[in-house]
Amino acid sequence: MDNLYFEFRQNNSGGSFEVDLEKGISHYVIIEAKNYIEANQKAFDIGLYFDGCESGNDCPCCGDRWYASDESDGSAIPSLYGESVYELKPSYFNEYISIHRINKP
């Protein structure tokens, strides 16, 4: 079975984005994994969280900053909104994209 790429889009809860380029956390985080369960665990391990409003980390009126992947997510290539990251036109909205490949920590 081939690995898939799972996209985690950051909601700017509270009016700001969290960016930590050393950890690989940016506006968009793409994680290569065998399945969505592994992708969610890797996301959690680098610092993403999926309970922001419940834990008080995120603004309840804006919503959670991150959402977990599910079994319908995942693509054969790193992509944002279904478009290959290698073919995206640069813009403010895709300025920061972190890709975590399976063979690298």
C-alpha positions as CSV (number, residue, x, y, z in Angstrom):
1,M,0.0,0.0,0.0
2,D,1.3,3.4,-0.9
3,N,1.6,6.2,1.6
4,L,-0.8,9.1,1.4
5,Y,-0.5,12.8,2.2
6,F,-2.9,14.3,4.7
7,E,-3.6,18.0,4.8
8,F,-4.1,19.9,8.0
9,R,-5.3,23.5,7.5
10,Q,-5.0,26.0,10.3
11,N,-8.0,28.0,11.3
12,N,-6.8,31.4,12.6
13,S,-8.7,31.0,15.8
14,G,-8.6,34.2,17.8
15,G,-7.4,36.2,14.7
16,S,-3.9,34.8,14.5
17,F,-1.9,31.8,13.1
18,E,0.6,29.8,15.0
19,V,3.8,29.3,13.1
20,D,6.8,27.4,14.4
21,L,9.0,26.6,11.4
22,E,11.5,24.6,13.5
23,K,8.7,22.2,14.4
24,G,7.2,22.3,11.0
25,I,4.0,24.0,12.1
26,S,2.7,26.6,9.6
27,H,-0.6,27.7,8.0
28,Y,-0.7,24.4,6.3
29,V,0.8,21.1,7.5
30,I,1.0,18.1,5.2
31,I,1.9,14.8,6.7
32,E,2.8,11.7,4.7
33,A,1.5,8.5,6.5
34,K,0.1,5.1,5.9
35,N,-3.4,6.1,7.0
36,Y,-5.3,8.9,8.7
37,I,-4.8,7.4,12.2
38,E,-1.0,7.6,11.8
39,A,-1.2,11.1,10.2
40,N,-3.3,12.4,13.2
41,Q,-0.7,10.9,15.6
42,K,2.2,12.5,13.8
43,A,0.3,15.8,13.7
44,F,-0.2,15.6,17.5
45,D,3.5,14.6,18.0
46,I,4.7,17.8,16.3
47,G,2.3,20.0,18.2
48,L,-1.1,20.1,16.5
49,Y,-4.1,19.6,18.7
50,F,-7.7,18.8,17.9
51,D,-9.5,20.0,21.1
52,G,-8.7,23.7,21.1
53,C,-12.1,25.1,22.1
54,E,-12.8,22.4,24.6
55,S,-9.3,22.8,26.2
56,G,-9.5,26.6,26.2
57,N,-6.6,27.1,23.8
58,D,-8.8,28.4,21.0
59,C,-11.6,31.0,20.7
60,P,-15.0,29.3,20.9
61,C,-16.6,31.8,18.5
62,C,-13.8,31.2,15.9
63,G,-13.6,27.4,16.3
64,D,-10.8,24.9,16.7
65,R,-7.5,25.8,15.2
66,W,-6.9,22.2,13.8
67,Y,-9.2,19.4,12.9
68,A,-8.2,15.7,12.7
69,S,-8.1,13.8,9.5
70,D,-10.5,11.0,8.8
71,E,-10.5,8.0,6.5
72,S,-11.9,10.0,3.5
73,D,-8.8,12.4,3.6
74,G,-5.5,11.7,2.0
75,S,-4.1,12.1,-1.5
76,A,-1.4,10.5,-3.5
77,I,0.6,13.8,-3.7
78,P,1.1,16.7,-1.3
79,S,-1.8,19.1,-2.1
80,L,-3.9,21.9,-0.8
81,Y,-7.6,22.0,-1.6
82,G,-7.0,19.2,-4.2
83,E,-4.2,21.1,-6.1
84,S,-0.6,19.9,-6.1
85,V,1.6,22.1,-3.9
86,Y,4.1,22.0,-6.6
87,E,1.7,23.7,-9.0
88,L,0.4,26.4,-6.7
89,K,0.8,30.0,-7.6
90,P,2.5,31.8,-4.7
91,S,0.2,33.9,-2.5
92,Y,-0.1,35.2,1.0
93,F,-2.5,32.4,1.7
94,N,-0.1,29.6,0.9
95,E,3.1,31.3,2.0
96,Y,3.8,28.7,4.7
97,I,3.4,25.1,3.9
98,S,5.2,22.4,6.0
99,I,5.5,18.9,4.6
100,H,6.4,16.1,6.9
101,R,7.6,13.0,4.9
102,I,7.4,9.6,6.3
103,N,11.1,8.9,6.1
104,K,12.1,12.0,8.0
105,P,11.4,12.9,11.6
